């Protein structure tokens, strides 16, 4: 810093840079505060997301699940049929065939 010769030592000391330890302490403290805030916000978000996923996937009522499964099974039994054919070795192969439209209706929940 440049000073004129007429300034006293007291005026010069008032305009000097702060000590480096104070700057470092504020910088490190601010960084830790930001990291802590982000970590807490992430924790709150993931806790809410996990609770929502648990509510949607784990806590399904068994009766409702069984009713849906039985309805899907009934549609499968109604529209599926067995097809027999011979493979290259002459061996008879049986397959259960389901029309694609019925399969898509079952998956989308639009079962009859």
DSSP file (Angstrom, degrees, kcal/mol; ACC not computed):
  #  RESIDUE AA STRUCTURE BP1 BP2  ACC     N-H-->O    O-->H-N    N-H-->O    O-->H-N    TCO  KAPPA ALPHA  PHI   PSI    X-CA   Y-CA   Z-CA
    1    1 A X              0   0    0      0, 0.0     2,-0.4     0, 0.0    15,-0.0   0.000 360.0 360.0 360.0 141.2    0.0    0.0    0.0
    2    2 A X        -     0   0    0      0, 0.0     2,-0.3     0, 0.0     0, 0.0  -0.820 360.0-177.9 -99.1 137.7    1.2    3.4   -0.7
    3    3 A X        -     0   0    0     -2,-0.4     2,-0.2     4,-0.0     9,-0.0  -0.948  26.3-116.2-131.8 150.4    0.9    6.1    1.9
    4    4 A X    >   -     0   0    0     -2,-0.3     3,-1.3     1,-0.1     0, 0.0  -0.484  29.8-115.8 -80.1 159.6    1.8    9.7    2.1
    5    5 A X  T 3  S+     0   0    0      1,-0.2    -1,-0.1    -2,-0.2    -2,-0.0   0.702 109.6  65.8 -69.5 -18.3    4.4   10.9    4.5
    6    6 A X  T 3  S+     0   0    0      2,-0.0    -1,-0.2     0, 0.0     2,-0.2   0.577  78.7  99.8 -82.7  -8.5    1.9   12.9    6.5
    7    7 A X    <   -     0   0    0     -3,-1.3     2,-0.1     1,-0.1    -4,-0.0  -0.559  69.3-131.8 -80.7 141.0   -0.1    9.9    7.7
    8    8 A X     >  -     0   0    0     -2,-0.2     4,-1.5     1,-0.1     3,-0.2  -0.349  26.0-104.5 -82.4 171.1    0.5    8.7   11.2
    9    9 A X  H  > S+     0   0    0      1,-0.2     4,-2.3     2,-0.2     5,-0.2   0.833 118.6  60.2 -64.3 -33.3    1.0    5.0   12.1
   10   10 A X  H  > S+     0   0    0      1,-0.2     4,-1.3     2,-0.2    -1,-0.2   0.910 105.0  47.2 -64.4 -42.2   -2.5    4.8   13.5
   11   11 A X  H  > S+     0   0    0      1,-0.2     4,-0.7     2,-0.2    -1,-0.2   0.860 110.9  52.6 -66.8 -35.6   -4.1    5.7   10.2
   12   12 A X  H >< S+     0   0    0     -4,-1.5     3,-1.0     1,-0.2     4,-0.2   0.914 106.9  51.8 -67.0 -42.8   -1.9    3.2    8.3
   13   13 A X  H >< S+     0   0    0     -4,-2.3     3,-0.9     1,-0.3    -1,-0.2   0.797 102.0  61.4 -65.8 -28.4   -2.8    0.3   10.6
   14   14 A X  H 3< S+     0   0    0     -4,-1.3    -1,-0.3     1,-0.2    -2,-0.2   0.751 107.7  44.0 -69.2 -22.5   -6.5    1.1   10.1
   15   15 A X  T << S+     0   0    0     -3,-1.0    -1,-0.2    -4,-0.7    -2,-0.2   0.304  87.7 115.3-105.8   8.5   -6.2    0.4    6.4
   16   16 A X  S <  S-     0   0    0     -3,-0.9    -3,-0.0    -4,-0.2     2,-0.0  -0.362  75.4 -92.2 -76.7 159.4   -4.1   -2.8    6.5
   17   17 A X        -     0   0    0      1,-0.1    -1,-0.1    -2,-0.1     3,-0.1  -0.330  47.2-102.9 -65.5 150.6   -5.3   -6.2    5.3
   18   18 A X        -     0   0    0      1,-0.1    -1,-0.1    -3,-0.1     5,-0.0  -0.284  49.9 -81.1 -69.8 163.4   -7.0   -8.4    7.9
   19   19 A X     >  -     0   0    0      1,-0.1     4,-1.3     4,-0.0     3,-0.4  -0.339  35.1-126.6 -65.3 147.8   -5.0  -11.3    9.3
   20   20 A X  H  > S+     0   0    0      1,-0.2     4,-2.5     2,-0.2     5,-0.2   0.812 104.8  63.2 -68.6 -29.8   -4.9  -14.4    7.1
   21   21 A X  H  > S+     0   0    0      1,-0.2     4,-2.4     2,-0.2    -1,-0.2   0.873 101.9  50.7 -64.5 -36.5   -6.1  -16.7    9.9
   22   22 A X  H  > S+     0   0    0     -3,-0.4     4,-2.3     2,-0.2    -1,-0.2   0.910 111.0  48.4 -66.9 -41.5   -9.4  -14.8   10.1
   23   23 A X  H  X S+     0   0    0     -4,-1.3     4,-2.3     2,-0.2    -2,-0.2   0.922 113.5  47.1 -64.2 -43.9  -10.0  -15.1    6.4
   24   24 A X  H  X S+     0   0    0     -4,-2.5     4,-2.9     2,-0.2     5,-0.3   0.910 111.3  51.3 -63.3 -42.3   -9.1  -18.8    6.4
   25   25 A X  H  X S+     0   0    0     -4,-2.4     4,-2.5     1,-0.2     5,-0.2   0.913 112.0  46.0 -63.6 -43.0  -11.4  -19.4    9.4
   26   26 A X  H  X S+     0   0    0     -4,-2.3     4,-2.5     2,-0.2    -1,-0.2   0.908 114.6  48.5 -66.7 -41.0  -14.4  -17.7    7.7
   27   27 A X  H  X S+     0   0    0     -4,-2.3     4,-2.3     2,-0.2    -2,-0.2   0.935 115.1  43.0 -64.1 -47.4  -13.7  -19.5    4.4
   28   28 A X  H  X S+     0   0    0     -4,-2.9     4,-2.5     2,-0.2     5,-0.2   0.913 115.3  49.9 -66.8 -42.2  -13.5  -22.9    6.0
   29   29 A X  H  X S+     0   0    0     -4,-2.5     4,-2.1    -5,-0.3    -2,-0.2   0.910 111.9  48.0 -62.7 -42.1  -16.5  -22.3    8.3
   30   30 A X  H  X S+     0   0    0     -4,-2.5     4,-2.2     2,-0.2    -1,-0.2   0.898 111.2  50.9 -64.7 -40.6  -18.6  -21.1    5.3
   31   31 A X  H  X S+     0   0    0     -4,-2.3     4,-2.5     2,-0.2    -2,-0.2   0.919 111.0  47.7 -62.9 -44.0  -17.6  -24.1    3.3
   32   32 A X  H  X S+     0   0    0     -4,-2.5     4,-2.5     1,-0.2    -1,-0.2   0.881 110.5  52.9 -64.4 -37.3  -18.5  -26.5    6.1
   33   33 A X  H  X S+     0   0    0     -4,-2.1     4,-2.2    -5,-0.2    -2,-0.2   0.906 110.7  46.6 -64.2 -41.8  -21.8  -24.7    6.5
   34   34 A X  H  X S+     0   0    0     -4,-2.2     4,-2.5     2,-0.2     5,-0.2   0.932 113.3  48.5 -65.4 -46.1  -22.6  -25.1    2.8
   35   35 A X  H  X S+     0   0    0     -4,-2.5     4,-2.4     1,-0.2    -2,-0.2   0.911 112.7  48.6 -61.6 -42.9  -21.6  -28.8    2.8
   36   36 A X  H  X S+     0   0    0     -4,-2.5     4,-2.4     2,-0.2    -1,-0.2   0.907 111.0  50.2 -64.2 -42.2  -23.7  -29.4    6.0
   37   37 A X  H  X S+     0   0    0     -4,-2.2     4,-2.3     2,-0.2    -2,-0.2   0.921 112.4  46.6 -63.4 -43.9  -26.8  -27.6    4.5
   38   38 A X  H  X S+     0   0    0     -4,-2.5     4,-2.6     2,-0.2    -2,-0.2   0.912 112.2  50.8 -64.9 -42.2  -26.6  -29.6    1.2
   39   39 A X  H  X S+     0   0    0     -4,-2.4     4,-2.3    -5,-0.2    -2,-0.2   0.905 111.7  47.2 -63.1 -41.8  -26.1  -32.9    3.1
   40   40 A X  H  X S+     0   0    0     -4,-2.4     4,-2.4     2,-0.2    -1,-0.2   0.914 112.1  49.9 -66.3 -42.2  -29.2  -32.2    5.3
   41   41 A X  H  X S+     0   0    0     -4,-2.3     4,-2.3     2,-0.2    -2,-0.2   0.911 111.7  48.6 -63.0 -42.0  -31.3  -31.2    2.3
   42   42 A X  H  X S+     0   0    0     -4,-2.6     4,-2.9     2,-0.2     5,-0.3   0.907 110.5  52.0 -63.6 -41.4  -30.3  -34.4    0.5
   43   43 A X  H  X S+     0   0    0     -4,-2.3     4,-2.0     1,-0.2    -2,-0.2   0.910 110.2  47.7 -61.3 -43.2  -31.1  -36.5    3.5
   44   44 A X  H  X S+     0   0    0     -4,-2.4     4,-2.0     2,-0.2    -1,-0.2   0.923 113.9  47.9 -63.8 -43.9  -34.6  -34.9    3.8
   45   45 A X  H  X S+     0   0    0     -4,-2.3     4,-2.5     1,-0.2    -2,-0.2   0.950 114.1  44.5 -63.0 -50.2  -35.2  -35.5    0.1
   46   46 A X  H  X S+     0   0    0     -4,-2.9     4,-2.4     1,-0.2    -1,-0.2   0.823 111.1  54.4 -68.9 -30.0  -34.1  -39.1    0.0
   47   47 A X  H  X S+     0   0    0     -4,-2.0     4,-2.3    -5,-0.3    -1,-0.2   0.921 111.2  45.3 -66.3 -42.8  -35.9  -39.9    3.2
   48   48 A X  H  X S+     0   0    0     -4,-2.0     4,-2.2     2,-0.2    -2,-0.2   0.906 113.8  49.5 -66.1 -41.3  -39.2  -38.6    1.7
   49   49 A X  H  X S+     0   0    0     -4,-2.5     4,-2.4     2,-0.2    -2,-0.2   0.902 112.3  47.7 -65.1 -41.1  -38.5  -40.4   -1.6
   50   50 A X  H  X S+     0   0    0     -4,-2.4     4,-2.5     2,-0.2    -2,-0.2   0.902 111.3  50.3 -66.5 -41.5  -37.8  -43.7    0.3
   51   51 A X  H  X S+     0   0    0     -4,-2.3     4,-2.2     2,-0.2    -2,-0.2   0.897 111.9  48.4 -63.7 -39.5  -40.9  -43.3    2.4
   52   52 A X  H  X S+     0   0    0     -4,-2.2     4,-2.2     2,-0.2    -2,-0.2   0.914 112.1  48.2 -67.2 -42.6  -43.0  -42.7   -0.7
   53   53 A X  H  X S+     0   0    0     -4,-2.4     4,-2.7     2,-0.2     5,-0.5   0.897 112.0  50.0 -64.3 -39.7  -41.6  -45.7   -2.5
   54   54 A X  H  X>S+     0   0    0     -4,-2.5     4,-1.6     1,-0.2     5,-1.5   0.910 110.7  49.8 -64.1 -41.8  -42.2  -47.9    0.5
   55   55 A X  H  <5S+     0   0    0     -4,-2.2    -2,-0.2    -5,-0.2    -1,-0.2   0.885 116.7  41.4 -64.1 -38.8  -45.8  -46.7    0.7
   56   56 A X  H  <5S+     0   0    0     -4,-2.2    -2,-0.2    -5,-0.1    -1,-0.2   0.879 129.1  23.4 -77.9 -38.5  -46.4  -47.4   -2.9
   57   57 A X  H  <5S+     0   0    0     -4,-2.7     3,-0.4    -5,-0.2    -3,-0.2   0.856 126.1  36.2-100.6 -40.3  -44.6  -50.7   -3.3
   58   58 A X  T  <5S+     0   0    0     -4,-1.6     2,-0.4    -5,-0.5    -3,-0.2   0.869 108.9  57.5 -88.0 -38.0  -44.3  -52.4    0.1
   59   59 A X      < +     0   0    0     -5,-1.5     2,-0.3    -4,-0.1    -1,-0.2  -0.110  69.7 140.5 -92.4  38.8  -47.6  -51.6    1.8
   60   60 A X        -     0   0    0     -3,-0.4     2,-0.2    -2,-0.4    -4,-0.1  -0.628  59.5-111.0 -78.7 137.0  -49.9  -53.0   -0.8
   61   61 A X     >  -     0   0    0     -2,-0.3     4,-2.0     1,-0.1     5,-0.1  -0.464  18.1-137.8 -68.4 138.2  -52.9  -54.7    0.7
   62   62 A X  H  > S+     0   0    0      1,-0.2     4,-2.7     2,-0.2     5,-0.2   0.857 100.7  55.2 -68.3 -35.3  -52.8  -58.5    0.1
   63   63 A X  H  > S+     0   0    0      2,-0.2     4,-2.3     1,-0.2    -1,-0.2   0.924 109.3  47.1 -64.1 -42.8  -56.5  -58.7   -0.8
   64   64 A X  H  > S+     0   0    0      2,-0.2     4,-2.2     1,-0.2    -1,-0.2   0.917 113.0  49.1 -64.5 -42.8  -56.2  -56.2   -3.5
   65   65 A X  H  X S+     0   0    0     -4,-2.0     4,-2.4     1,-0.2    -2,-0.2   0.917 111.9  48.6 -62.4 -42.9  -53.0  -57.8   -4.9
   66   66 A X  H  X S+     0   0    0     -4,-2.7     4,-2.5     2,-0.2    -1,-0.2   0.874 109.8  52.2 -66.5 -37.2  -54.7  -61.2   -4.9
   67   67 A X  H  X S+     0   0    0     -4,-2.3     4,-2.3     2,-0.2    -1,-0.2   0.917 111.3  46.8 -64.7 -42.7  -57.8  -59.9   -6.6
   68   68 A X  H  X S+     0   0    0     -4,-2.2     4,-2.3     2,-0.2    -2,-0.2   0.920 113.2  48.9 -64.8 -43.2  -55.7  -58.3   -9.4
   69   69 A X  H  X S+     0   0    0     -4,-2.4     4,-2.3     1,-0.2    -2,-0.2   0.901 111.7  49.1 -63.6 -41.2  -53.7  -61.5   -9.8
   70   70 A X  H  X S+     0   0    0     -4,-2.5     4,-2.3     2,-0.2    -1,-0.2   0.886 110.7  50.5 -66.2 -38.9  -56.9  -63.6   -9.9
   71   71 A X  H  X S+     0   0    0     -4,-2.3     4,-1.9     2,-0.2    -2,-0.2   0.912 111.7  47.6 -65.2 -41.6  -58.4  -61.3  -12.5
   72   72 A X  H  X S+     0   0    0     -4,-2.3     4,-2.2     1,-0.2    -2,-0.2   0.893 111.3  51.2 -65.3 -38.9  -55.3  -61.5  -14.7
   73   73 A X  H  X S+     0   0    0     -4,-2.3     4,-2.7     2,-0.2    -2,-0.2   0.899 108.0  52.4 -65.0 -40.2  -55.3  -65.3  -14.3
   74   74 A X  H  X S+     0   0    0     -4,-2.3     4,-2.1     1,-0.2    -1,-0.2   0.905 109.7  48.5 -63.1 -40.9  -58.9  -65.5  -15.4
   75   75 A X  H  X S+     0   0    0     -4,-1.9     4,-2.3     2,-0.2     5,-0.3   0.900 111.8  50.3 -65.3 -40.1  -58.2  -63.5  -18.5
   76   76 A X  H  X S+     0   0    0     -4,-2.2     4,-2.4     1,-0.2    -2,-0.2   0.929 111.4  47.2 -63.2 -44.9  -55.2  -65.7  -19.3
   77   77 A X  H  < S+     0   0    0     -4,-2.7    -1,-0.2     1,-0.2    -2,-0.2   0.879 113.6  49.6 -65.0 -37.2  -57.2  -68.9  -18.9
   78   78 A X  H  < S+     0   0    0     -4,-2.1    -1,-0.2    -5,-0.2    -2,-0.2   0.908 123.5  26.5 -69.1 -42.6  -60.0  -67.5  -21.1
   79   79 A X  H  < S+     0   0    0     -4,-2.3    20,-0.4    -5,-0.1    -2,-0.2   0.635 101.5  89.4-102.0 -14.4  -57.9  -66.3  -24.0
   80   80 A X     <  +     0   0    0     -4,-2.4     2,-0.3    -5,-0.3    18,-0.2  -0.523  49.5 176.3 -84.7 151.7  -54.8  -68.5  -23.9
   81   81 A X  E     -A   97   0A   0     16,-2.1    16,-3.4    -2,-0.2     2,-0.3  -0.988  30.0-108.1-150.3 157.3  -54.6  -71.9  -25.7
   82   82 A X  E     -A   96   0A   0     -2,-0.3     2,-0.4    14,-0.2    14,-0.2  -0.656  26.7-163.7 -89.2 141.4  -52.1  -74.6  -26.4
   83   83 A X  E     -A   95   0A   0     12,-3.0    12,-2.6    -2,-0.3     2,-0.4  -0.991   3.4-158.0-124.8 131.3  -50.5  -75.0  -29.8
   84   84 A X  E     +A   94   0A   0     -2,-0.4     2,-0.3    10,-0.2    10,-0.2  -0.891  21.8 154.0-108.8 138.5  -48.6  -78.2  -30.8
   85   85 A X  E     -A   93   0A   0      8,-2.2     8,-3.8    -2,-0.4     2,-0.4  -0.969  39.8-109.9-153.3 165.9  -46.0  -78.4  -33.5
   86   86 A X  E     -A   92   0A   0     -2,-0.3     6,-0.2     6,-0.2     2,-0.0  -0.832  28.5-144.3-102.9 136.1  -43.0  -80.4  -34.5
   87   87 A X    >   -     0   0    0      4,-2.6     3,-1.7    -2,-0.4    -1,-0.1  -0.132  41.7 -79.4 -86.0-171.1  -39.5  -79.0  -34.3
   88   88 A X  T 3  S+     0   0    0      1,-0.3    -1,-0.1     2,-0.1    -2,-0.0   0.789 130.2  52.8 -62.5 -29.6  -36.6  -79.8  -36.6
   89   89 A X  T 3  S-     0   0    0      2,-0.1    -1,-0.3     1,-0.0     3,-0.1   0.448 118.9-108.1 -86.5   0.0  -35.8  -83.1  -34.9
   90   90 A X  S <  S+     0   0    0     -3,-1.7     2,-0.3     1,-0.3    -2,-0.1   0.524  73.7 141.1  86.0   5.9  -39.4  -84.3  -35.3
   91   91 A X        -     0   0    0      1,-0.1    -4,-2.6    -5,-0.0     2,-0.3  -0.635  55.9-116.4 -84.2 139.0  -40.1  -83.9  -31.6
   92   92 A X  E     -A   86   0A   0     -2,-0.3     2,-0.4    -6,-0.2    -6,-0.2  -0.592  30.4-165.0 -78.8 131.9  -43.5  -82.5  -30.6
   93   93 A X  E     -A   85   0A   0     -8,-3.8    -8,-2.2    -2,-0.3     2,-0.4  -0.969   4.8-157.0-120.2 130.5  -43.4  -79.2  -28.8
   94   94 A X  E     -A   84   0A   0     -2,-0.4     2,-0.4   -10,-0.2   -10,-0.2  -0.909  13.9-178.2-107.5 133.2  -46.3  -77.7  -26.9
   95   95 A X  E     -A   83   0A   0    -12,-2.6   -12,-3.0    -2,-0.4     2,-0.6  -0.974  27.1-129.9-130.2 145.0  -46.6  -73.9  -26.4
   96   96 A X  E     -A   82   0A   0     -2,-0.4     2,-0.4   -14,-0.2   -14,-0.2  -0.854  31.0-159.4 -91.7 122.2  -49.1  -71.8  -24.5
   97   97 A X  E     -A   81   0A   0    -16,-3.4   -16,-2.1    -2,-0.6     2,-0.4  -0.867  13.6-177.1-111.2 135.3  -50.1  -69.0  -26.9
   98   98 A X        -     0   0    0     -2,-0.4   -18,-0.1   -18,-0.2     5,-0.1  -0.997  32.9-114.1-129.0 126.2  -51.7  -65.7  -25.8
   99   99 A X     >  -     0   0    0     -2,-0.4     4,-2.0   -20,-0.4     3,-0.3  -0.312  24.1-126.1 -59.9 142.7  -52.8  -63.1  -28.3
  100  100 A X  H  > S+     0   0    0      1,-0.2     4,-2.5     2,-0.2     5,-0.2   0.839 107.5  56.8 -63.6 -35.3  -50.7  -59.9  -28.0
  101  101 A X  H  > S+     0   0    0      1,-0.2     4,-2.0     2,-0.2    -1,-0.2   0.907 108.4  47.2 -63.2 -40.6  -53.8  -57.6  -27.6
  102  102 A X  H  > S+     0   0    0     -3,-0.3     4,-2.1     2,-0.2    -2,-0.2   0.892 111.4  51.6 -67.1 -38.6  -54.9  -59.6  -24.6
  103  103 A X  H  X S+     0   0    0     -4,-2.0     4,-2.2     1,-0.2    -2,-0.2   0.911 110.3  48.4 -64.2 -41.3  -51.4  -59.5  -23.1
  104  104 A X  H  X S+     0   0    0     -4,-2.5     4,-2.3     1,-0.2     6,-0.2   0.879 110.6  51.4 -67.6 -36.2  -51.2  -55.8  -23.5
  105  105 A X  H  X>S+     0   0    0     -4,-2.0     5,-2.1     2,-0.2     4,-0.8   0.884 109.9  49.9 -66.3 -38.1  -54.7  -55.4  -21.9
  106  106 A X  H  <5S+     0   0    0     -4,-2.1     3,-0.5     3,-0.2     5,-0.2   0.929 112.6  46.5 -65.2 -44.8  -53.6  -57.5  -19.0
  107  107 A X  H  <5S+     0   0    0     -4,-2.2    -2,-0.2     1,-0.2    -1,-0.2   0.893 113.6  47.6 -66.4 -39.8  -50.4  -55.5  -18.4
  108  108 A X  H  <5S-     0   0    0     -4,-2.3    -1,-0.2    -5,-0.2    -2,-0.2   0.600 115.1-114.1 -79.4  -9.2  -52.2  -52.1  -18.7
  109  109 A X  T  <5S+     0   0    0     -4,-0.8    -3,-0.2    -3,-0.5    -4,-0.1   0.606  82.8 120.9  89.9  11.5  -54.9  -53.2  -16.3
  110  110 A X      < +     0   0    0     -5,-2.1    -4,-0.2    -6,-0.2    -5,-0.1  -0.117  36.7 154.9 -98.4  36.3  -57.7  -53.1  -18.9
  111  111 A X              0   0    0     -6,-0.3   -39,-0.1    -5,-0.2    -8,-0.0  -0.296 360.0 360.0 -66.0 149.7  -58.6  -56.8  -18.4
  112  112 A X              0   0    0    -41,-0.1    -1,-0.1   -37,-0.0    -2,-0.0   0.487 360.0 360.0 -62.4 360.0  -62.1  -57.8  -19.3
